[in-house]
Amino acid sequence: MTGTPWPHFSKEELSCHCQCGRMEMDSDFMARLEELRVAYGKPMKLSSAYRCPTHNAKTSSTGTMGPHTTGKAVDIAVSGAEAYKLLVLALQHGFNGIGISQKGSHSTRFIHIDTLPNDPKHSRPALWSY
């Protein structure tokens, strides 16, 4: 049992890591993430999902209003050929914000995906590297 309406993702991995207990994931985003997980065909380890504004300001240059504070963004721990496979699937499933961190230790590599609307602060579609 995951403790969430999304069978492949637990409350623990979707909640803010600052221990505030908040888990405000967008239901449309999560439906898309579930579809991506099924298409990928294996577990996807989320290294970051929802972040409360206070925690986001401490961990990201996006301050109190970053993508993770919307519940429409996650970071997936993945590297190498699996990162490539996941990137292709994310594009096919309509994720319109993709950040890639594939340098350094394999244990710290990830892909960020989001579904933010196009606006002056978050131009979409967008692809960037960390």
KOLMI-123253 format. One record per residue: x, y, z of N, C-alpha, C, O in turn. Coordinates in Angstrom, 1 decimal, padded with zeros to 4 digits, always signed. Last residue first. Layout:
<mibas>
<nu=X	nv=Y	nw=Z	cau=X	cav=Y	caw=Z	cu=X	cv=Y	cw=Z	ou=X	ov=Y	ow=Z>
...
</mibas>
This chain:
<mibas>
<nu=+021.9	nv=+021.0	nw=-015.6	cau=+022.4	cav=+021.5	caw=-014.3	cu=+023.9	cv=+021.4	cw=-014.3	ou=+024.5	ov=+021.8	ow=-013.3>
<nu=+020.2	nv=+021.9	nw=-018.6	cau=+021.1	cav=+021.1	caw=-017.9	cu=+021.5	cv=+021.8	cw=-016.6	ou=+021.5	ov=+023.0	ow=-016.5>
<nu=+016.9	nv=+022.0	nw=-020.1	cau=+018.1	cav=+022.6	caw=-019.6	cu=+019.0	cv=+021.5	cw=-018.9	ou=+018.5	ov=+020.4	ow=-018.6>
<nu=+014.1	nv=+022.8	nw=-022.1	cau=+015.1	cav=+021.7	caw=-021.8	cu=+016.4	cv=+022.4	cw=-021.3	ou=+016.8	ov=+023.4	ow=-021.9>
<nu=+010.7	nv=+023.6	nw=-022.4	cau=+012.0	cav=+023.9	caw=-022.1	cu=+012.9	cv=+022.7	cw=-021.7	ou=+012.4	ov=+021.7	ow=-021.2>
<nu=+007.7	nv=+024.8	nw=-024.0	cau=+008.6	cav=+023.8	caw=-023.5	cu=+010.0	cv=+024.3	cw=-023.3	ou=+010.4	ov=+025.2	ow=-023.9>
<nu=+007.8	nv=+027.4	nw=-021.5	cau=+007.7	cav=+026.0	caw=-021.9	cu=+007.2	cv=+025.8	cw=-023.3	ou=+006.5	ov=+026.7	ow=-023.8>
<nu=+009.1	nv=+029.5	nw=-019.2	cau=+008.9	cav=+029.4	caw=-020.6	cu=+008.9	cv=+027.9	cw=-020.9	ou=+009.8	ov=+027.1	ow=-020.6>
<nu=+008.4	nv=+030.8	nw=-016.4	cau=+008.6	cav=+029.4	caw=-016.8	cu=+008.3	cv=+029.2	cw=-018.3	ou=+007.2	ov=+028.7	ow=-018.6>
<nu=+007.9	nv=+033.5	nw=-016.4	cau=+008.9	cav=+033.0	caw=-015.5	cu=+009.3	cv=+031.5	cw=-015.8	ou=+010.4	ov=+031.1	ow=-015.6>
<nu=+005.9	nv=+033.9	nw=-018.4	cau=+007.3	cav=+034.6	caw=-018.5	cu=+008.3	cv=+034.0	cw=-017.6	ou=+009.5	ov=+034.0	ow=-017.9>
<nu=+004.6	nv=+030.6	nw=-019.2	cau=+004.5	cav=+032.0	caw=-018.7	cu=+005.9	cv=+032.6	cw=-018.7	ou=+006.9	ov=+032.0	ow=-018.9>
<nu=+003.1	nv=+027.6	nw=-019.8	cau=+004.0	cav=+028.6	caw=-020.3	cu=+003.7	cv=+030.0	cw=-019.8	ou=+002.5	ov=+030.4	ow=-019.9>
<nu=+002.7	nv=+025.5	nw=-016.8	cau=+002.2	cav=+026.3	caw=-018.0	cu=+003.2	cv=+027.2	cw=-018.5	ou=+004.1	ov=+027.6	ow=-017.8>
<nu=+004.6	nv=+022.6	nw=-016.1	cau=+004.2	cav=+023.9	caw=-015.8	cu=+003.7	cv=+024.6	cw=-017.0	ou=+004.0	ov=+024.3	ow=-018.2>
<nu=+005.3	nv=+019.9	nw=-015.6	cau=+004.2	cav=+020.2	caw=-016.6	cu=+003.7	cv=+021.6	cw=-016.3	ou=+002.5	ov=+021.9	ow=-016.2>
<nu=+008.6	nv=+018.3	nw=-015.4	cau=+007.4	cav=+019.1	caw=-014.9	cu=+006.4	cv=+019.3	cw=-016.1	ou=+006.7	ov=+019.0	ow=-017.2>
<nu=+011.4	nv=+016.5	nw=-014.3	cau=+010.4	cav=+016.7	caw=-015.3	cu=+009.2	cv=+017.5	cw=-014.6	ou=+009.0	ov=+017.4	ow=-013.4>
<nu=+014.9	nv=+016.0	nw=-014.0	cau=+013.8	cav=+016.8	caw=-013.5	cu=+012.7	cv=+016.8	cw=-014.7	ou=+013.0	ov=+017.0	ow=-015.8>
<nu=+016.9	nv=+013.3	nw=-013.5	cau=+016.2	cav=+014.0	caw=-014.5	cu=+015.0	cv=+014.7	cw=-013.8	ou=+014.3	ov=+014.0	ow=-013.1>
<nu=+020.2	nv=+012.8	nw=-012.0	cau=+018.8	cav=+012.8	caw=-012.1	cu=+018.2	cv=+013.5	cw=-013.3	ou=+019.0	ov=+014.1	ow=-014.0>
<nu=+023.0	nv=+011.5	nw=-010.0	cau=+022.4	cav=+012.0	caw=-011.3	cu=+020.9	cv=+011.9	cw=-011.3	ou=+020.3	ov=+011.0	ow=-010.6>
<nu=+024.2	nv=+010.5	nw=-007.8	cau=+023.6	cav=+011.8	caw=-007.7	cu=+023.0	cv=+012.3	cw=-009.0	ou=+022.5	ov=+013.5	ow=-009.0>
<nu=+025.2	nv=+008.0	nw=-008.5	cau=+024.3	cav=+008.1	caw=-007.4	cu=+023.6	cv=+009.4	cw=-007.2	ou=+022.6	ov=+009.6	ow=-006.6>
<nu=+027.2	nv=+008.6	nw=-010.4	cau=+025.9	cav=+008.0	caw=-010.8	cu=+024.9	cv=+008.1	cw=-009.8	ou=+023.7	ov=+008.2	ow=-010.1>
<nu=+029.0	nv=+011.6	nw=-009.9	cau=+028.7	cav=+010.2	caw=-009.4	cu=+027.3	cv=+009.8	cw=-009.9	ou=+026.3	ov=+010.6	ow=-009.9>
<nu=+029.0	nv=+013.8	nw=-012.8	cau=+029.4	cav=+013.4	caw=-011.4	cu=+029.0	cv=+011.9	cw=-011.1	ou=+028.7	ov=+011.1	ow=-012.1>
<nu=+026.1	nv=+014.5	nw=-014.7	cau=+027.5	cav=+014.5	caw=-014.5	cu=+027.8	cv=+014.1	cw=-013.0	ou=+026.9	ov=+014.1	ow=-012.2>
<nu=+023.4	nv=+014.9	nw=-015.4	cau=+024.0	cav=+013.6	caw=-015.7	cu=+025.6	cv=+013.6	cw=-015.6	ou=+026.3	ov=+012.9	ow=-016.3>
<nu=+020.6	nv=+016.3	nw=-015.2	cau=+021.8	cav=+016.4	caw=-014.4	cu=+022.5	cv=+015.0	cw=-014.5	ou=+022.0	ov=+014.0	ow=-013.9>
<nu=+018.3	nv=+018.2	nw=-016.9	cau=+019.1	cav=+017.0	caw=-017.0	cu=+020.4	cv=+017.2	cw=-016.1	ou=+021.1	ov=+018.2	ow=-016.4>
<nu=+014.8	nv=+019.0	nw=-017.0	cau=+016.2	cav=+019.4	caw=-016.6	cu=+017.0	cv=+018.1	cw=-016.5	ou=+016.6	ov=+017.1	ow=-015.9>
<nu=+012.1	nv=+019.9	nw=-018.8	cau=+013.0	cav=+018.8	caw=-018.5	cu=+014.4	cv=+019.3	cw=-018.2	ou=+015.0	ov=+020.0	ow=-019.1>
<nu=+008.8	nv=+020.5	nw=-019.3	cau=+010.0	cav=+021.0	caw=-018.6	cu=+010.9	cv=+019.9	cw=-018.3	ou=+010.5	ov=+019.0	ow=-017.5>
<nu=+006.7	nv=+019.0	nw=-020.3	cau=+007.2	cav=+020.1	caw=-021.1	cu=+008.4	cv=+020.9	cw=-020.5	ou=+008.9	ov=+021.8	ow=-021.1>
<nu=+005.6	nv=+015.8	nw=-020.9	cau=+006.2	cav=+016.6	caw=-019.9	cu=+007.0	cv=+017.7	cw=-020.7	ou=+007.7	ov=+017.5	ow=-021.6>
<nu=+004.3	nv=+014.1	nw=-022.8	cau=+003.9	cav=+015.5	caw=-022.7	cu=+004.5	cv=+016.3	cw=-021.5	ou=+004.0	ov=+017.4	ow=-021.2>
<nu=+005.2	nv=+011.6	nw=-023.3	cau=+004.1	cav=+011.7	caw=-022.4	cu=+003.7	cv=+013.1	cw=-022.1	ou=+002.9	ov=+013.4	ow=-021.2>
<nu=+007.5	nv=+011.9	nw=-024.9	cau=+006.3	cav=+011.3	caw=-025.5	cu=+005.0	cv=+011.4	cw=-024.6	ou=+003.9	ov=+011.4	ow=-025.2>
<nu=+009.2	nv=+012.9	nw=-022.9	cau=+008.8	cav=+013.7	caw=-024.0	cu=+007.6	cv=+013.2	cw=-024.7	ou=+006.7	ov=+014.0	ow=-025.0>
<nu=+009.4	nv=+010.6	nw=-021.3	cau=+008.9	cav=+011.8	caw=-020.7	cu=+008.4	cv=+012.8	cw=-021.8	ou=+007.4	ov=+013.4	ow=-021.7>
<nu=+010.7	nv=+008.8	nw=-023.1	cau=+009.3	cav=+008.5	caw=-022.7	cu=+008.7	cv=+009.8	cw=-022.1	ou=+007.5	ov=+010.0	ow=-022.3>
<nu=+013.2	nv=+010.0	nw=-023.3	cau=+012.4	cav=+009.8	caw=-024.5	cu=+010.9	cv=+009.6	cw=-024.1	ou=+010.0	ov=+010.2	ow=-024.7>
<nu=+014.0	nv=+009.9	nw=-020.6	cau=+013.9	cav=+011.2	caw=-021.3	cu=+013.0	cv=+011.0	cw=-022.5	ou=+012.1	ov=+011.9	ow=-022.7>
<nu=+014.2	nv=+007.1	nw=-020.2	cau=+013.2	cav=+007.9	caw=-019.5	cu=+013.0	cv=+009.3	cw=-020.1	ou=+011.9	ov=+009.7	ow=-020.1>
<nu=+016.4	nv=+006.5	nw=-021.9	cau=+015.1	cav=+005.9	caw=-022.1	cu=+014.0	cv=+006.7	cw=-021.4	ou=+012.9	ov=+006.9	ow=-022.0>
<nu=+018.4	nv=+008.0	nw=-020.7	cau=+018.0	cav=+008.3	caw=-022.1	cu=+016.6	cv=+007.7	cw=-022.3	ou=+015.8	ov=+008.4	ow=-022.9>
<nu=+018.5	nv=+006.8	nw=-018.2	cau=+018.2	cav=+008.2	caw=-018.3	cu=+017.7	cv=+008.6	cw=-019.7	ou=+016.8	ov=+009.3	ow=-019.8>
<nu=+019.5	nv=+004.3	nw=-019.0	cau=+018.1	cav=+004.4	caw=-018.4	cu=+017.6	cv=+005.9	cw=-018.4	ou=+016.4	ov=+006.1	ow=-018.6>
<nu=+022.0	nv=+004.8	nw=-019.8	cau=+021.1	cav=+004.4	caw=-020.8	cu=+019.6	cv=+004.5	cw=-020.3	ou=+018.7	ov=+004.8	ow=-021.0>
<nu=+022.7	nv=+007.2	nw=-017.2	cau=+023.2	cav=+006.4	caw=-018.3	cu=+022.1	cv=+006.1	cw=-019.3	ou=+021.2	ov=+006.9	ow=-019.6>
<nu=+020.4	nv=+007.3	nw=-014.4	cau=+021.6	cav=+007.7	caw=-015.1	cu=+021.8	cv=+006.8	cw=-016.3	ou=+021.2	ov=+005.7	ow=-016.4>
<nu=+018.2	nv=+008.7	nw=-011.9	cau=+018.4	cav=+007.8	caw=-013.0	cu=+019.7	cv=+008.3	cw=-013.8	ou=+020.0	ov=+009.5	ow=-013.7>
<nu=+015.8	nv=+009.9	nw=-009.9	cau=+017.2	cav=+009.4	caw=-009.8	cu=+017.4	cv=+008.4	cw=-010.9	ou=+016.8	ov=+007.3	ow=-010.9>
<nu=+013.8	nv=+012.6	nw=-010.8	cau=+013.9	cav=+011.1	caw=-010.8	cu=+015.4	cv=+010.7	cw=-010.8	ou=+016.1	ov=+011.1	ow=-011.7>
<nu=+012.0	nv=+015.1	nw=-009.4	cau=+013.3	cav=+014.7	caw=-009.9	cu=+013.4	cv=+013.2	cw=-009.7	ou=+013.0	ov=+012.7	ow=-008.7>
<nu=+008.9	nv=+016.7	nw=-010.5	cau=+009.6	cav=+015.7	caw=-009.7	cu=+011.0	cv=+015.6	cw=-010.3	ou=+011.3	ov=+015.9	ow=-011.4>
<nu=+006.1	nv=+018.9	nw=-010.5	cau=+007.5	cav=+018.6	caw=-010.8	cu=+008.0	cv=+017.5	cw=-009.9	ou=+007.7	ov=+017.4	ow=-008.7>
<nu=+003.7	nv=+020.0	nw=-009.5	cau=+003.8	cav=+019.6	caw=-010.9	cu=+005.2	cv=+019.4	cw=-011.4	ou=+005.6	ov=+019.6	ow=-012.5>
<nu=+003.6	nv=+021.3	nw=-007.1	cau=+003.1	cav=+019.9	caw=-007.2	cu=+003.1	cv=+019.3	cw=-008.6	ou=+002.5	ov=+018.3	ow=-008.9>
<nu=+004.7	nv=+023.7	nw=-006.9	cau=+003.4	cav=+023.7	caw=-007.6	cu=+002.8	cv=+022.3	cw=-007.5	ou=+001.6	ov=+022.1	ow=-007.8>
<nu=+007.2	nv=+023.5	nw=-005.9	cau=+006.1	cav=+024.1	caw=-005.0	cu=+004.8	cv=+024.0	cw=-005.6	ou=+003.8	ov=+024.2	ow=-004.9>
<nu=+008.8	nv=+022.8	nw=-008.0	cau=+008.4	cav=+021.7	caw=-007.1	cu=+007.3	cv=+022.2	cw=-006.1	ou=+006.6	ov=+021.4	ow=-005.5>
<nu=+009.2	nv=+025.3	nw=-009.4	cau=+008.4	cav=+024.2	caw=-009.9	cu=+007.9	cv=+023.2	cw=-008.9	ou=+006.7	ov=+022.8	ow=-009.0>
<nu=+009.3	nv=+027.9	nw=-006.8	cau=+009.8	cav=+027.1	caw=-007.9	cu=+008.9	cv=+026.0	cw=-008.3	ou=+007.8	ov=+025.8	ow=-007.7>
<nu=+008.9	nv=+030.0	nw=-005.0	cau=+007.9	cav=+029.7	caw=-006.0	cu=+008.4	cv=+028.8	cw=-007.1	ou=+008.0	ov=+029.0	ow=-008.3>
<nu=+010.9	nv=+030.7	nw=-003.3	cau=+009.7	cav=+030.1	caw=-002.7	cu=+008.6	cv=+029.8	cw=-003.7	ou=+007.6	ov=+029.2	ow=-003.3>
<nu=+013.8	nv=+029.8	nw=-005.3	cau=+013.2	cav=+030.5	caw=-004.2	cu=+011.9	cv=+029.8	cw=-003.7	ou=+011.8	ov=+028.6	ow=-003.8>
<nu=+015.4	nv=+028.7	nw=-007.2	cau=+014.0	cav=+029.2	caw=-007.7	cu=+013.2	cv=+029.8	cw=-006.5	ou=+012.1	ov=+030.3	ow=-006.7>
<nu=+017.6	nv=+027.5	nw=-006.3	cau=+017.7	cav=+028.9	caw=-006.7	cu=+016.4	cv=+029.5	cw=-007.1	ou=+016.3	ov=+030.7	ow=-007.4>
<nu=+016.9	nv=+025.4	nw=-003.4	cau=+016.8	cav=+025.7	caw=-004.9	cu=+017.0	cv=+027.2	cw=-005.1	ou=+016.6	ov=+028.0	ow=-004.3>
<nu=+016.7	nv=+025.0	nw=-000.7	cau=+017.4	cav=+024.0	caw=-001.5	cu=+017.5	cv=+024.3	cw=-003.0	ou=+018.2	ov=+023.6	ow=-003.7>
<nu=+015.3	nv=+027.0	nw=+000.6	cau=+016.6	cav=+026.6	caw=+001.2	cu=+017.4	cv=+025.7	cw=+000.2	ou=+018.6	ov=+025.6	ow=+000.4>
<nu=+013.1	nv=+027.3	nw=-000.9	cau=+014.0	cav=+028.4	caw=-000.9	cu=+015.3	cv=+028.1	cw=-000.3	ou=+016.3	ov=+028.7	ow=-000.6>
<nu=+011.9	nv=+024.8	nw=-000.4	cau=+012.4	cav=+025.1	caw=-001.7	cu=+013.4	cv=+026.2	cw=-001.7	ou=+014.4	ov=+026.2	ow=-002.4>
<nu=+011.1	nv=+025.2	nw=+002.3	cau=+012.2	cav=+024.2	caw=+001.9	cu=+012.7	cv=+024.4	cw=+000.6	ou=+013.9	ov=+024.3	ow=+000.4>
<nu=+009.1	nv=+027.2	nw=+001.9	cau=+010.3	cav=+027.4	caw=+002.8	cu=+011.4	cv=+026.4	cw=+002.4	ou=+012.6	ov=+026.9	ow=+002.3>
<nu=+007.2	nv=+025.9	nw=+000.1	cau=+008.0	cav=+027.1	caw=-000.3	cu=+009.2	cv=+027.4	cw=+000.6	ou=+010.3	ov=+027.8	ow=+000.1>
<nu=+007.7	nv=+022.4	nw=+000.0	cau=+007.0	cav=+023.5	caw=+000.6	cu=+007.8	cv=+024.8	cw=+000.2	ou=+009.0	ov=+024.6	ow=+000.0>
<nu=+007.8	nv=+020.3	nw=-002.7	cau=+008.6	cav=+021.0	caw=-001.7	cu=+007.8	cv=+022.2	cw=-001.3	ou=+007.2	ov=+022.9	ow=-002.1>
<nu=+007.2	nv=+017.1	nw=-004.1	cau=+006.7	cav=+018.3	caw=-003.6	cu=+007.7	cv=+018.9	cw=-002.6	ou=+008.3	ov=+018.2	ow=-001.8>
<nu=+010.1	nv=+015.5	nw=-004.9	cau=+008.8	cav=+015.7	caw=-005.5	cu=+008.3	cv=+017.1	cw=-004.9	ou=+008.8	ov=+018.1	ow=-005.2>
<nu=+013.2	nv=+013.9	nw=-005.4	cau=+012.5	cav=+015.1	caw=-004.9	cu=+011.1	cv=+015.2	cw=-005.6	ou=+011.1	ov=+015.0	ow=-006.8>
<nu=+013.8	nv=+011.4	nw=-006.2	cau=+014.7	cav=+012.0	caw=-005.3	cu=+014.1	cv=+013.3	cw=-004.7	ou=+014.6	ov=+013.8	ow=-003.6>
<nu=+012.1	nv=+008.6	nw=-007.0	cau=+012.0	cav=+010.0	caw=-006.9	cu=+012.9	cv=+010.6	cw=-005.8	ou=+012.8	ov=+010.2	ow=-004.7>
<nu=+012.8	nv=+005.9	nw=-009.0	cau=+013.1	cav=+006.5	caw=-007.6	cu=+013.0	cv=+008.0	cw=-007.7	ou=+013.8	ov=+008.6	ow=-008.4>
<nu=+010.6	nv=+003.9	nw=-010.6	cau=+011.3	cav=+005.2	caw=-010.8	cu=+011.5	cv=+005.8	cw=-009.4	ou=+010.6	ov=+006.0	ow=-008.7>
<nu=+010.5	nv=+000.4	nw=-011.6	cau=+010.4	cav=+001.5	caw=-010.6	cu=+011.2	cv=+002.7	cw=-011.0	ou=+012.2	ov=+002.7	ow=-011.6>
<nu=+009.4	nv=-000.1	nw=-015.0	cau=+010.2	cav=-000.5	caw=-013.8	cu=+010.1	cv=+000.7	cw=-012.8	ou=+009.7	ov=+001.8	ow=-013.2>
<nu=+008.1	nv=+000.8	nw=-017.2	cau=+008.1	cav=-000.6	caw=-016.9	cu=+008.9	cv=-001.1	cw=-015.8	ou=+009.1	ov=-002.3	ow=-015.6>
<nu=+007.5	nv=+003.1	nw=-018.6	cau=+008.9	cav=+002.8	caw=-018.3	cu=+009.0	cv=+001.3	cw=-017.9	ou=+010.1	ov=+000.7	ow=-018.2>
<nu=+004.7	nv=+003.0	nw=-018.6	cau=+005.4	cav=+002.9	caw=-019.9	cu=+006.9	cv=+002.6	cw=-019.7	ou=+007.4	ov=+001.8	ow=-020.5>
<nu=+004.3	nv=+003.4	nw=-015.9	cau=+003.8	cav=+002.2	caw=-016.5	cu=+004.5	cv=+002.0	cw=-017.9	ou=+004.9	ov=+000.9	ow=-018.2>
<nu=+005.4	nv=+006.0	nw=-015.6	cau=+005.9	cav=+004.9	caw=-014.8	cu=+005.5	cv=+003.6	cw=-015.5	ou=+006.3	ov=+002.6	ow=-015.6>
<nu=+003.7	nv=+007.5	nw=-017.2	cau=+005.1	cav=+007.4	caw=-017.5	cu=+005.7	cv=+006.2	cw=-016.9	ou=+006.5	ov=+005.5	ow=-017.5>
<nu=+001.3	nv=+007.3	nw=-015.8	cau=+001.4	cav=+006.8	caw=-017.2	cu=+002.8	cv=+006.6	cw=-017.6	ou=+003.2	ov=+005.6	ow=-018.2>
<nu=+002.1	nv=+008.6	nw=-013.4	cau=+001.7	cav=+007.2	caw=-013.4	cu=+001.8	cv=+006.6	cw=-014.8	ou=+002.3	ov=+005.5	ow=-014.9>
<nu=+002.4	nv=+011.2	nw=-014.5	cau=+003.5	cav=+010.5	caw=-014.0	cu=+003.3	cv=+009.0	cw=-013.8	ou=+004.2	ov=+008.2	ow=-014.1>
<nu=-000.3	nv=+011.8	nw=-015.1	cau=+000.7	cav=+011.7	caw=-016.2	cu=+002.0	cv=+010.9	cw=-015.8	ou=+002.6	ov=+010.2	ow=-016.5>
<nu=-001.3	nv=+011.8	nw=-012.6	cau=-001.9	cav=+010.9	caw=-013.6	cu=-000.9	cv=+010.7	cw=-014.7	ou=-000.7	ov=+009.6	ow=-015.2>
<nu=+000.2	nv=+013.9	nw=-011.5	cau=+000.4	cav=+012.6	caw=-011.0	cu=-000.2	cv=+011.5	cw=-012.0	ou=+000.4	ov=+010.5	ow=-012.1>
<nu=-000.9	nv=+016.1	nw=-012.9	cau=+000.5	cav=+015.8	caw=-013.1	cu=+000.8	cv=+014.3	cw=-012.7	ou=+001.5	ov=+013.6	ow=-013.3>
<nu=-003.5	nv=+016.0	nw=-012.0	cau=-003.3	cav=+015.8	caw=-013.4	cu=-001.8	cv=+015.4	cw=-013.6	ou=-001.5	ov=+014.6	ow=-014.5>
<nu=-003.1	nv=+016.5	nw=-009.2	cau=-003.6	cav=+015.2	caw=-009.6	cu=-003.4	cv=+015.0	cw=-011.1	ou=-003.2	ov=+013.8	ow=-011.5>
<nu=-000.2	nv=+017.8	nw=-007.7	cau=-001.2	cav=+018.1	caw=-008.6	cu=-001.8	cv=+016.7	cw=-009.2	ou=-001.0	ov=+015.9	ow=-009.7>
<nu=+000.7	nv=+017.3	nw=-004.3	cau=+000.9	cav=+017.0	caw=-005.7	cu=-000.3	cv=+017.2	cw=-006.5	ou=-001.5	ov=+017.0	ow=-006.1>
<nu=+001.5	nv=+018.1	nw=-001.6	cau=+000.4	cav=+018.8	caw=-002.4	cu=+000.7	cv=+018.6	cw=-003.9	ou=+000.9	ov=+019.5	ow=-004.7>
<nu=+002.2	nv=+017.4	nw=+001.2	cau=+002.3	cav=+016.6	caw=+000.0	cu=+001.2	cv=+017.1	cw=-000.9	ou=+000.1	ov=+016.5	ow=-000.9>
<nu=+003.8	nv=+018.2	nw=+004.3	cau=+003.0	cav=+018.6	caw=+003.2	cu=+003.3	cv=+017.7	cw=+001.9	ou=+004.5	ov=+017.4	ow=+001.6>
<nu=+005.5	nv=+017.6	nw=+006.4	cau=+004.4	cav=+016.7	caw=+006.2	cu=+003.5	cv=+017.1	cw=+005.0	ou=+002.5	ov=+016.4	ow=+004.7>
<nu=+007.8	nv=+018.8	nw=+007.1	cau=+006.6	cav=+019.6	caw=+007.4	cu=+005.3	cv=+018.8	cw=+007.2	ou=+004.2	ov=+019.1	ow=+007.6>
<nu=+010.2	nv=+017.6	nw=+006.5	cau=+009.4	cav=+017.0	caw=+007.6	cu=+008.2	cv=+017.9	cw=+008.0	ou=+007.6	ov=+017.6	ow=+009.0>
<nu=+011.4	nv=+018.4	nw=+004.2	cau=+011.8	cav=+019.1	caw=+005.4	cu=+011.0	cv=+018.6	cw=+006.7	ou=+011.2	ov=+019.2	ow=+007.7>
<nu=+010.7	nv=+017.1	nw=+001.9	cau=+011.7	cav=+016.5	caw=+002.7	cu=+012.1	cv=+017.2	cw=+004.0	ou=+013.0	ov=+016.8	ow=+004.7>
<nu=+007.2	nv=+016.7	nw=+001.1	cau=+008.4	cav=+017.6	caw=+001.3	cu=+009.4	cv=+016.9	cw=+002.2	ou=+009.0	ov=+016.3	ow=+003.2>
<nu=+006.2	nv=+013.6	nw=-000.5	cau=+006.1	cav=+014.6	caw=+000.5	cu=+007.4	cv=+015.5	cw=+000.6	ou=+008.5	ov=+015.0	ow=+000.2>
<nu=+006.7	nv=+011.4	nw=-002.1	cau=+006.0	cav=+012.6	caw=-002.7	cu=+006.0	cv=+013.8	cw=-001.7	ou=+005.8	ov=+014.9	ow=-002.2>
<nu=+007.8	nv=+009.4	nw=-000.5	cau=+008.6	cav=+010.0	caw=-001.6	cu=+008.0	cv=+011.2	cw=-002.2	ou=+008.7	ov=+012.0	ow=-002.8>
<nu=+005.7	nv=+009.0	nw=+001.4	cau=+007.0	cav=+009.4	caw=+001.8	cu=+007.8	cv=+010.0	cw=+000.7	ou=+008.5	ov=+011.1	ow=+000.9>
<nu=+003.6	nv=+008.0	nw=-000.2	cau=+003.5	cav=+009.4	caw=+000.5	cu=+004.8	cv=+009.9	cw=+000.9	ou=+005.1	ov=+011.1	ow=+000.8>
<nu=+004.8	nv=+006.4	nw=-003.2	cau=+004.5	cav=+006.5	caw=-001.8	cu=+004.3	cv=+007.9	cw=-001.3	ou=+004.9	ov=+008.9	ow=-001.9>
<nu=+003.7	nv=+005.3	nw=-006.3	cau=+004.4	cav=+006.3	caw=-005.6	cu=+003.9	cv=+006.4	cw=-004.2	ou=+002.7	ov=+006.5	ow=-003.9>
<nu=+002.1	nv=+003.6	nw=-007.8	cau=+003.5	cav=+003.4	caw=-007.9	cu=+004.4	cv=+004.4	cw=-007.1	ou=+005.6	ov=+004.4	ow=-007.1>
<nu=-000.6	nv=+004.3	nw=-007.3	cau=-000.1	cav=+003.1	caw=-006.9	cu=+001.4	cv=+002.9	cw=-006.9	ou=+002.0	ov=+002.1	ow=-006.2>
<nu=-002.0	nv=+007.1	nw=-006.0	cau=-001.1	cav=+006.7	caw=-007.1	cu=-000.3	cv=+005.5	cw=-006.7	ou=+000.6	ov=+005.6	ow=-005.9>
<nu=-003.2	nv=+008.0	nw=-003.8	cau=-004.1	cav=+007.4	caw=-004.8	cu=-003.3	cv=+007.0	cw=-006.1	ou=-003.9	ov=+006.5	ow=-007.0>
<nu=-001.2	nv=+006.6	nw=-001.1	cau=-001.6	cav=+007.7	caw=-002.0	cu=-002.5	cv=+007.1	cw=-003.0	ou=-002.7	ov=+005.9	ow=-003.1>
<nu=-000.2	nv=+004.5	nw=+000.3	cau=-000.7	cav=+005.6	caw=+001.1	cu=-001.1	cv=+006.8	cw=+000.3	ou=-001.3	ov=+007.9	ow=+000.8>
<nu=+000.6	nv=+002.2	nw=-000.9	cau=+001.4	cav=+003.4	caw=-001.0	cu=+001.0	cv=+004.5	cw=-000.2	ou=+001.8	ov=+005.4	ow=+000.1>
<nu=+000.8	nv=-001.2	nw=+000.0	cau=+000.0	cav=+000.0	caw=+000.0	cu=+000.9	cv=+001.2	cw=+000.0	ou=+001.8	ov=+001.3	ow=+000.8>
</mibas>
